[in-house]
């Protein structure tokens, strides 16, 4: 069953509907657009999209961890060998002029 309602739309929105909908099908166009928007933005739909993205991208974190593991391993090995990257600070360097 259909129900008639009155809407107030911005001019740009009304013009976009007029351009997109065929003559005589404006109500059907708006109905389908609202149904699509409501379904896509419902909490369950958002949760499903987040879950899908998490499953799709689950290997990114693992890949980043593998990439950094080698760098981290090098740094620890250097520390274990007693290597230092920068100059040691001296007391003279700490004094202000």
ABEGO torsion letter per residue (X at the ends): XBBBBBBBBBAAAAAAAAAABBBGAAAAAAAAAAAAAAAAABAAAAAAAAAAAAAAAAAAAAAAAAAAAAAAAAAAAAAAAGBBABBBBBAAAABBX
